[in-house]
Amino acid sequence: MQPECPSIADLMLQMASSIEDTARAMNQGNAGRFLNEILDAKRIYLAGAGRSGLVARAFAQRLMHLGFESYVIGETITPAFGPGDVLVAFSGSGETRSVVDACETAREIGGKICLVTSTPDSHIGRMADCIVEIGNNRLKDTDIPSDFEIRQLTGQYRSVSSSFAPLGTLFETAALVFSDAIISALMEVKHCTIEELKGRLANVQ
C-alpha cells in the first residue's frame, strides 16, 4: 500500500512562504548594489554548477533579452573576460571548485565579481565585490568536498533549507526569483517594453 502523499499545493505554499521570508530578510542595499554593478558592466558573465548553473543560464538569457552583452562561463562561444567586465556567480556554498576557479581568474584579470549565495563567509565571498545573501546556510560542514560533482555522488550536497525543500532547492528557487526581480528592475530603469524583449527572442530553433 502506498504511503499517503502530502498535499502538493501545501508544499508549494510552504516553499512560497519561505521565499517570502527570504526576500524580507535580504539586505536591500546589497541588492541595489548588485543592480548597479549589472548596469555599469561592460559585459556580464554568468557562472554556476548544477542547478545553480541553470539559474545562471536563465539569468544570462534574460539579460540578453534586455540588450545586455551576457555570456555563460564554459560555453564555446564565450569570449575572453576582461577589465570592466562583471562575473556573476551563483553558488549556495560559495565553495564550488569550478566556480571558485572562474572567480579567481576574473579577479586576476581585473574584473568584478558579484556573488549570489547562502554562505557569504566563503572562498568566493572573500573575493567578491558584491554579495547578495539568499537564505542562511546553517548546515555548513567543513568536511564536505568543495567539488560539486563529488558532493553529488557522495550524497554530501547539504540543503540550506528545511527538509521540505531538499538538496538546496530553496536556495536555487529563491536565487531564480531574485534574478527575475533584478530583470524586472532593469526593465524599469532602462524603460524596456515587452515589444523590445520579443524582438530579441530566439526565432531559429
N, C-alpha and C positions, 0 to 999 in steps of 0.2 A: 504494500500500500504506500502510495506516495505521501510524503510529509506535507502538511498544509503549507501552501505558498503564501508568503506575506503579500500584503496589498502593494502592487507595483506603484499605484498612484501615491500611496502613503510614503513609500520610499523616495519617490520623485519630490514630493513636497518637503520631506526631511532634508534632502540634498539642497533644494532651493532655499530653505531656511538657513542652512549652514553657509551657503554662498552669500546670502544677505548679511549674515553676521560678519563674514569675511570682508565684505565691501565696507561695512560701517567701521570696522576696526582698521582698515587700511589707512596709511599715512597719506593724506591728500596732498601734502606738499611734495612728497616723493613722486606721487602720480603725476602732478603738474610738471615736475622737472623732467620726468620721462617723456611727457608730451613735447616739451620744448626741445629735448635732445633729438627727437624724431624730426621736428620742424627745422632744426638747424643743421641736420646731417647732409653731407654731400651725397652719400649713398648709404643704404641701410642693409646690413647683412644679418641674417637670422640663423641661430644655432640651437639645437636641442636633440636629445636622443629619445628613442622610443615614442611613447605617446606625447611627451613634451615636444618632440620633434614635429609631430603632426600639428600641434598648436602653432609652432614656429612657422611651418609651411603655410598654414591658413592665414596667419598674420601677414606673411610676405605677399601672399596673393592679394589680400585686401589693400595693402599699401600700394601695390602696383595698380589696382583699380582706381586708386585716388591720384595716380600720376607720379608717385614716388619711384625712384630707382631702387628697387629692392631685390635681394638675392638670397638664396639659401646656401649656406656653407656645405660644401661637398658635392654640389651639382657640377656637371661637366661644363656648363656654360657660365659658371660664376667667375667674374673677372677678379683680378688681384685687388686685395684690400689695400687702402692707403690712408695717409693722414687726412683728416676731415671726415672720414667715414665712421659709422657707428655700428658696432656689433651688439645686437640684442640677443641675449642668451636666456632660454627658458630651462631652468633646472631646479627641481624641488630640493634636491640635496645640496646643490652648489658644488658638488664634488665629482660629477660625471667626467671621466677621463677625457673623452673626445671633446667635450665642450670646454673643459679646462684648457686643453691644448690650443683650441681655436682662440680662446681669450688671451692666453699668454702670447700667441703670435700677434694678435691685434694690438696688444699693449706694446710689444717691441716695435711695431711699425709706427706707432704714434696715434692710433685711432682711439675712439672712446668705447667704453663697454657699459651697457645697460643690462642689469640682471633682474629677471622676474623669478622669484624663489620663495620657498618657505623657510630657508635657512640662510639669513644674511651673514651670519658669522661662519663663513665657509671659504674655501680656496678661491672660488670665483668672486665671492662677496668682498674679499680683501683686495681684489684687483679692480672692482667696478667703480665707475664714476657715478653711477646712479643705481639705486636698488629699490625695487618695489617688492615688499614682503606680502605674499599671499598666504594667509594662514600662519600657523605656528607649528614648526616641527618639534613636537615634544618627544619624538621617538628616535632621537639621534643615537647612533651606535658607532663608535669609532672603529669597531671591528668589521663593519660592513665594507666589502670591497668597493673601491671608487669606480670600477669599470662597470658600466651599465649592463652589458651582456652577462658578466659573471654574476651580478646580483640577481638577474632574471633567472639564470639557470640554477642557482643555488637556493632560490626562494627567499633571498635576503632583501628583496625590494620592500622596504617598510613604508606603510601608508602614513601620510601626515594628517589623516582624518580618522574618525571613529570607524568601527567595524562595518557600518552600513555602506561605506564607500571605500572598499579595499584597494590596495595596490596603487596608492597615490591618486586615485580617481578625483578626489575633491580638489587637490591642487591643480590638476590638469584642466578640470572643468572650470574652476574659478579663473585660471590663467586665460582660458579661451574667452570667458565672459569679459575679463579685464581688457584683453586685446581688442575685442569688438567694441567695448566702450571707448577705447582710445581712437578707434576708427570713426566712431560717431562724433567724438570731439574734434577730430581732424576735419571731418566734413563741415562742421560748423565754422571752424577757424578759416578754412580755405573756401568756404561758400560753395562747396561742390553740390551739384544737382544729381539726381538719380540718372538723368539722361547722360551726363558725363561719364558716370560709372558704367552704364550699359555700353557705352562706346568702346570701353576697354575690356569687355568680357570676351573670352575666347570664342571665336566663330569658326575655327577649324579644329575639329576633334575626332 
